[in-house]
Amino acid sequence: MIIKDTLLSNDLFGDLNPKDWPISIADLPSGTALVGGSVRDGLLNKLSSKPDLDFVIPTNAIQFSENLSKKIRATFIRLDEKRDIARLVLNGWTLDFAQQVGDNLTEDLFRRDFRINAIALRLTEKPEIFDPTGGMDDLKSKKIVAISEKNLLDDPLRILRGFRLMCELDFKLEKKTKTFLKNNVDKLSNVAPERIKMEILKIVHSKWNYSIWKTYLELKLLKQWNEDNLSHIELKSKDISSNTPLPGRILAKLVWLLSDESLSKLTFSKNEIKRCKNLRFWVHKINDLGLENLSEDDRFQLHIDLEEDLPSLILFLKDKYTIAWMERWKDPCDALFHPSSPLDGHSLQKVFKIPPGPSLGELIRHLTKEKAYGRFLTDQEAFEAARKWTLQNSPFL
């Protein structure tokens, strides 16, 4: 239906700020409508400074986009030849143009994924909000409602997108929609890995509260990508959106959601996979042995391996450690949580005539560990500790 609230339509149009768009509305063909996330976020007062703009035009979207790209000197990307969808990128803006599906805008909107994504702003002389599926009611009640199960299966990525929208908007999944997602998890295996990865990245960058946590445990949308399942280990949802730095929250959620093998299949970088492997190793070891039972060497190695990513590990620890560990990690002078050698390799080579190689590395590690556990306080004490180590290990140097 057309929303007769002219003031609301005008407010939405004003919030979208078309004068800042890289195109003029006059450039658009008659019958164009703005749809999707920018309309939804505008109605929720969550617009970014350069929102992605998704336009539905009556016909020939690719040809129109290519011609427009030349006029405004934008990068032109042919997204989907069959469905007639193209993208323009210019100065941080992303504009998608799709040919209307069906005989009219109503038919197009009824073929979309969720009702909150099926609200359009008709770019007529007097802009009009058009909401034939009832998405405005869902925005008010903070619910995610699928238009139909068939629509989800037309593009199974929408199954994961429903959960992602829940995370980003802090909405609840409507009961029937939740059933649709749960019953069709296996269909995600038909989606290209790169597309799965993009949704997962949006999920791990979003805030998680208890409701979202509980819903994921119920749906297990990524179970086929988590052979090394960590769901039996609690990941503190109360800390995910508050006390822990953002990179820590992201890595912890990646490890919890995906196995190392799946990270590779989903085209994550070698560095991301290495960090996840390190974190997963220590989560398992602490869960199996208990933090209190780690040896001095293990505890030292933990801080060597996870200095940068310790906030991620903290999310897996028992509550009694959380605050103290975070405070120590925030202190750059904490010698255990931020291990470093008291003496550099050049000085050690010069004083003790040790050539570069494994032995020098072992000495530096020894000194770093001694410093971490507070066994010397001055450079002189460090040199004395180095002298003793070289004497003890002289037959091997």
C-alpha positions in Angstrom: 0.0 0.0 0.0 1.0 3.6 -0.5 1.7 5.3 2.9 -0.5 8.4 3.0 1.6 10.0 5.6 3.1 12.7 3.4 5.2 14.1 6.2 6.9 10.7 6.8 7.6 10.3 3.1 9.1 13.8 3.0 11.1 13.2 6.1 12.5 9.9 4.7 13.4 11.6 1.4 15.1 14.5 3.3 17.1 12.0 5.5 18.3 10.2 2.4 19.7 13.6 1.3 19.5 13.1 -2.5 21.4 16.4 -3.1 24.5 14.5 -1.9 24.0 11.5 -4.2 26.5 11.2 -7.0 23.6 11.2 -9.4 20.6 13.5 -9.9 17.1 12.1 -9.6 16.5 13.7 -13.0 19.0 11.1 -14.4 16.6 8.3 -13.3 14.0 6.9 -15.6 10.3 7.5 -14.9 8.9 4.8 -12.5 12.2 4.4 -10.6 11.9 3.4 -6.9 14.5 3.3 -4.1 14.2 0.0 -2.2 15.9 -2.2 0.4 18.4 -1.3 3.1 18.6 2.4 2.6 14.8 2.8 2.9 14.7 0.5 5.9 17.6 2.2 7.7 16.2 5.7 6.9 12.9 4.8 8.6 14.9 3.5 11.5 17.1 6.6 11.7 20.2 4.4 11.1 21.4 5.9 7.8 25.2 6.1 7.2 26.6 9.1 5.5 26.9 7.2 2.2 24.3 4.5 2.3 24.2 1.8 -0.4 21.4 2.9 -2.8 19.3 0.1 -4.5 17.1 1.3 -7.4 14.4 -0.6 -9.2 13.8 0.7 -12.7 11.1 -0.4 -15.2 13.5 -2.0 -17.8 17.0 -2.3 -19.2 18.9 -1.8 -15.9 22.3 -2.9 -17.2 22.1 -0.7 -20.4 20.9 2.3 -18.3 23.7 1.8 -15.8 26.4 1.5 -18.4 25.2 4.7 -20.1 25.0 6.5 -16.7 28.5 5.4 -15.7 30.0 7.2 -18.7 28.1 10.3 -17.8 29.2 10.5 -14.2 32.5 8.7 -14.7 31.7 5.9 -12.3 33.0 2.3 -12.2 30.5 0.0 -14.0 30.0 -3.6 -12.8 27.7 -6.0 -14.5 26.4 -8.0 -11.5 23.8 -10.3 -13.0 23.2 -10.5 -16.7 20.2 -12.9 -16.4 18.4 -10.8 -13.8 19.5 -7.5 -15.4 21.3 -6.0 -12.4 24.3 -3.7 -12.5 26.4 -1.6 -10.0 28.0 1.8 -10.1 30.8 2.8 -7.7 31.9 6.4 -7.3 33.7 8.2 -4.4 32.6 5.8 -1.8 29.1 5.4 -3.0 27.6 2.1 -4.3 24.5 2.3 -6.5 22.7 -0.9 -7.7 20.2 -0.8 -10.5 17.9 -3.8 -11.1 15.1 -4.3 -13.6 11.7 -4.5 -12.0 10.7 -8.2 -11.5 7.1 -8.8 -12.6 4.6 -6.5 -14.2 4.7 -3.8 -11.5 6.5 -2.7 -8.4 4.1 -4.7 -6.1 5.1 -7.9 -7.8 8.7 -7.0 -7.5 8.5 -6.3 -3.7 6.5 -9.5 -3.1 9.5 -11.5 -4.5 12.0 -10.1 -2.0 13.3 -11.8 1.2 11.9 -10.1 4.2 9.1 -7.6 4.6 11.4 -4.9 6.2 13.4 -5.1 3.0 10.4 -4.8 0.7 9.5 -1.1 1.5 10.0 1.2 -1.5 10.3 5.0 -1.9 8.8 5.9 -5.2 10.8 8.8 -6.6 7.9 10.7 -8.1 7.5 14.5 -8.0 6.1 14.0 -4.5 8.0 10.9 -3.1 5.8 8.2 -1.7 6.5 5.3 0.6 5.1 2.1 -0.9 4.7 -0.9 1.4 2.5 -3.6 0.0 3.9 -6.4 2.3 3.6 -4.8 5.7 7.2 -4.0 6.4 6.4 -0.8 8.2 4.5 -2.7 10.8 7.5 -5.0 11.3 9.8 -2.0 11.8 7.5 -0.9 14.6 7.3 -4.3 16.3 11.0 -5.0 15.7 10.4 -8.3 13.9 11.9 -10.0 10.9 9.2 -11.6 8.8 9.9 -13.6 5.6 7.6 -12.9 2.7 7.5 -16.6 1.9 9.6 -19.7 2.3 9.8 -20.0 -1.5 11.5 -16.5 -1.7 14.2 -17.6 0.7 14.9 -20.7 -1.3 15.1 -18.7 -4.5 18.4 -17.5 -3.1 19.4 -19.6 -0.1 21.8 -16.9 1.1 18.7 -15.2 2.4 18.5 -17.9 5.1 21.7 -16.6 6.6 20.8 -13.0 5.9 17.7 -13.3 8.2 20.0 -14.0 11.1 22.4 -11.3 10.0 19.6 -8.7 10.0 18.6 -9.9 13.5 22.2 -9.2 14.7 22.5 -5.8 13.0 19.1 -4.4 13.9 18.5 -6.2 17.3 15.1 -7.5 16.0 13.5 -10.8 16.7 12.7 -13.5 14.1 9.0 -14.1 13.7 8.1 -17.7 14.7 7.2 -19.0 11.2 10.3 -17.3 9.7 12.5 -18.9 12.3 11.1 -22.3 11.2 11.8 -21.5 7.6 15.4 -20.8 8.4 15.9 -23.8 10.6 14.3 -26.2 8.1 16.5 -25.0 5.2 19.9 -24.7 6.7 21.3 -27.4 4.4 20.4 -25.2 1.4 23.2 -22.9 2.3 25.7 -25.4 0.9 24.4 -24.3 -2.6 25.7 -20.7 -2.1 29.0 -19.5 -3.3 31.7 -19.4 -0.5 32.5 -15.7 -1.2 28.8 -14.7 -0.6 28.7 -16.8 2.6 31.8 -15.1 3.8 30.4 -11.6 3.3 27.4 -12.4 5.4 29.5 -13.9 8.1 31.7 -10.8 8.2 28.6 -8.6 8.7 27.4 -11.0 11.5 30.7 -11.0 13.4 30.9 -7.2 13.2 27.5 -6.7 14.6 26.5 -6.7 18.3 25.3 -9.8 19.9 22.9 -9.9 22.9 21.5 -12.9 24.8 18.5 -13.2 22.4 20.7 -13.4 19.4 23.0 -15.9 21.1 20.1 -18.1 22.1 18.6 -18.0 18.5 21.9 -19.0 17.0 22.2 -22.0 19.3 18.7 -23.0 18.2 19.2 -22.5 14.5 22.9 -23.6 14.1 23.0 -22.0 10.7 26.7 -22.6 10.2 26.9 -26.1 11.5 28.3 -27.5 8.2 31.2 -25.1 8.5 32.0 -25.9 12.1 33.3 -29.4 12.3 35.4 -28.4 15.3 32.4 -27.2 17.2 33.0 -24.9 20.1 29.3 -24.5 21.0 29.8 -26.6 24.2 32.2 -23.8 25.4 30.5 -20.6 26.6 31.4 -17.4 24.8 30.4 -14.6 27.0 27.6 -12.8 25.2 27.4 -10.1 27.9 30.9 -9.0 27.0 30.7 -9.3 23.3 29.2 -5.8 22.7 30.6 -3.9 25.7 34.0 -4.4 27.4 36.0 -6.2 24.7 37.7 -4.2 21.9 36.0 -4.8 18.5 38.8 -6.9 17.0 38.6 -9.2 20.0 34.9 -9.7 19.6 35.2 -10.4 15.9 37.9 -13.0 16.2 36.1 -14.8 19.1 32.9 -15.0 17.1 34.8 -16.3 14.0 36.4 -19.1 16.0 33.1 -20.0 17.7 31.2 -20.1 14.4 33.7 -21.6 11.9 36.3 -24.4 11.9 39.8 -23.7 10.6 39.1 -25.8 7.5 36.0 -23.8 6.8 37.8 -20.5 7.2 40.0 -21.7 4.3 37.1 -22.9 2.2 35.4 -19.5 2.7 38.5 -17.7 1.4 39.7 -16.0 4.7 43.3 -14.8 4.6 46.2 -16.8 5.8 46.8 -14.4 8.6 43.1 -14.6 9.8 43.3 -18.4 9.7 46.6 -18.5 11.7 45.2 -16.2 14.4 42.0 -18.3 14.6 44.1 -21.5 14.9 46.1 -20.0 17.7 43.0 -18.9 19.6 41.2 -22.2 19.1 44.2 -24.2 20.3 44.3 -22.2 23.6 40.6 -22.3 24.1 40.6 -26.1 23.8 43.7 -26.4 26.1 42.3 -24.2 28.8 38.9 -25.9 28.6 40.6 -29.4 28.9 43.1 -28.6 31.6 41.8 -25.6 33.4 43.7 -22.3 33.4 45.0 -23.0 36.9 46.7 -26.1 35.7 48.7 -24.6 32.9 52.5 -24.9 33.5 54.7 -21.8 33.7 56.0 -22.5 30.2 52.4 -22.9 28.9 51.2 -19.7 30.4 54.2 -17.8 29.0 53.6 -19.4 25.5 49.9 -18.4 25.7 50.9 -14.8 26.1 53.5 -15.0 23.3 51.0 -16.5 20.9 48.0 -14.3 21.8 49.4 -11.0 22.9 47.4 -9.2 20.2 44.4 -11.4 20.5 44.1 -11.9 24.2 40.8 -10.0 24.4 39.3 -12.8 22.2 40.5 -15.5 24.6 39.1 -13.6 27.6 35.6 -14.0 26.2 36.0 -17.8 26.7 37.4 -17.6 30.3 35.5 -18.0 33.5 34.0 -14.9 34.9 36.5 -14.7 37.8 39.3 -14.0 35.3 37.6 -11.6 33.0 38.1 -8.2 34.7 41.6 -8.8 36.0 42.9 -10.2 32.7 41.4 -7.3 30.7 43.0 -4.7 33.1 46.4 -6.4 32.8 46.1 -6.6 29.0 45.3 -2.9 28.9 48.6 -2.2 30.8 51.4 -2.0 28.2 54.0 -2.3 31.0 52.7 -5.7 32.2 55.6 -7.9 31.3 53.6 -11.2 31.2 50.7 -9.9 29.2 53.0 -8.0 26.8 56.2 -10.1 26.7 59.4 -8.5 25.5 63.1 -9.1 26.0 64.9 -6.7 28.4 68.0 -6.8 26.1 68.1 -6.6 22.3 69.8 -9.2 20.1 72.6 -6.8 19.0 73.7 -6.2 22.6 73.7 -9.9 23.4 75.8 -10.7 20.3 78.3 -8.0 21.2 78.7 -8.8 24.9 78.5 -12.6 24.8 79.8 -13.3 21.2 76.8 -15.3 20.3 76.2 -15.5 16.5 72.8 -15.0 15.0 70.8 -18.2 15.0 68.7 -20.5 17.1 70.9 -20.1 20.2 70.4 -16.4 20.2 66.7 -16.9 19.8 66.6 -19.3 22.8 68.5 -16.8 25.0 66.1 -14.0 24.1 63.2 -16.2 24.9 64.7 -17.1 28.2 65.3 -13.5 29.1 61.8 -12.6 28.0 60.3 -15.3 30.2 62.4 -14.3 33.2 61.3 -10.7 32.8 57.6 -11.8 32.4 57.8 -13.5 35.8 59.6 -10.6 37.5 62.9 -12.4 38.2 65.0 -9.3 37.5 64.3 -5.6 37.5 67.4 -3.9 36.1 69.5 -4.2 33.0 72.4 -5.3 35.1 70.3 -8.2 36.5 69.3 -9.1 33.0 72.9 -9.2 31.8 73.7 -11.4 34.8 70.9 -13.8 33.9 72.1 -13.8 30.3 75.7 -14.6 31.5 74.5 -17.5 33.5 72.5 -18.9 30.6 75.4 -18.7 28.2 77.7 -20.5 30.7 75.1 -23.3 31.2 74.6 -23.6 27.5 78.2 -23.0 26.3 78.7 -26.6 25.1 75.9 -26.1 22.6 76.8 -22.6 21.4 
